[in-house]
Amino acid sequence: MESAVIETYGCTLNQADSDMIEGLLTNAGISVDRGLYSGKKNTDYVIVNTCTVKKPTEQRILDRLEKINGKGSKLIVTGCMASANADKIRAAAPEASIISISNIPEMLPKMLANGVNGDMLAYKRTDRSQFIYNPKGVIARIPISDGCLSSCSFCETKFARGPLNSFSEELVLKAVSNAVHNGAKEIELASQDTGAYGADKKTDIAQLVSKAVMTDGNFKVRIGMLNPEHLHKYIDRLIECYKSDKVYKFLHIPVQSGSDSVLKEMKRKYSADDFRAYVKEIRSKVPGISIATDMIVGYPTETEEDFSASINLLKETRPAITNVSKFWERPNATAKKSGRLSNEIIKGRSVMMARLAKSIQYEDLHHSIGTAERVCITESNSKSNIGRDIFYRNIAVNGNEELGSSIKVRIIGNSSVCLIAERCD
Ligand code: SF4
């Protein structure tokens, strides 16, 4: 039996795409390992699913490709770099086949059957929901669309994934039902921007989720990253969805900056006040909901005042999770034309904001000590387990619990990223 390794970088959508690739390889009778390729002899194929969001990640991937290239395994490179920066891949791995993710469903089986040669980079509008594959497991990652409706000036992904391509609602719902039938307890709806989902198909994320929770079974849906610019279109119906106990009370809305002038430069179509209002309304109607957000610090036009506005926005809205990123100029993204602040300024600001975010998260979680929660165990190893409560909070529980089991725990401690608990049922 032939063997393959899939190395995956990047977001939940990329992870879901690697699940799809695993399905295609498995259907072709090839045994699959996920994780980092160890250089193991007799590995027939190494598939690297790339990410292009940040420069350090891109460099790490290029270093890997250089290492893997020409070592005897057939190297296939896909993911966002394959579509946005194929030249860099070519330079690092001359022997690799580069295939854009939209071509994978059709081309990979053919290449496996007829010998893997050449590239396939042309953009192809494929509905990949028919190729969704969920290796038996507690967590099912369901891709719902490719691309988005925005053109954020810092974003390279836009050049990789192209315009919005929402997958069929019917097939996505079928994939949800199959996954639940196969034992999934957590359904992660994944895309670049779930907020744009369906704008090209007369549906939207609120409608999709309201139908998904009709599926029989004991599971919870996690709604993926949602650009706040779309919320006004369906916020009432989305809030209705959160009333179901089959939806994690968790919403990831990347704000990126607290300064309206920086948001304008970033081509983000909402204001800091819009974000404040959304957070306030959603919290008032979905008590306890975990709001996650992203912040970019050191955007080329960001002044000290702009940075203070971002800091103040975090202090006011106190997100449960803030992913702080430094600004990186990207090859195709328009922001690179705006110059660059010094590394010193960017570093200083990201350290300061990361420290603030961490203290907000720690204080927020600390309030839960002594409370009891019901959690679903979604990750487990011999020593400890990670469970998720209805607010999608990370809860570490000692002992050896069964994956997918639902247990009652008492919170006995916390860090800035997770709660620590002991079983109490
Ligand atoms: S919404 Fe903006 S940041 Fe997100 S993928 Fe689209 S262009 Fe990039």
Residues whose N, C-alpha, C, O or C-beta is under 5 A from the ligand:
A	BS01	SF4	C148 S150 S151 C152 C155 T157 K158 Q192 D193 N227
